[in-house]
Amino acid sequence: MTPSRNLIVFAALNGALAVALGAFAAHGAGPQVKTLLSTGAHYQLAHAVFALACTLWTGGGRWARIAGWLGAAGGLVFSLALAFVALLSLPVMGAVAPIGGLLMIAGWLCLAFAAFRS
């Protein structure tokens, strides 16, 4: 598979997981769990779309693809960290969530750099 195709597959699976977590939050989770899962699903889905946009932007080059990977990976790390806190009562995973946030921020900055360079 090409690097772009890999990113599309990763983004699509990320989006599917985000919808599943969001649906569980809406229909099967208690109030405390619902908030964490909804927040994680929101960021994960937004960054799956971000990754797809980075892949489809033909003028962005390598930096746009890097941005897509950072955003999608960050969304996944952030969402899973919150899910582990909520569903498995692993508060230590709360320390992992900011890593996902930093990856998402780095993705946006890489996208800005790609746009500046193009």
Helices and strands as residue ranges (DSSP letters): H 3-27, H 31-56, H 61-88, G 91-95, H 97-117
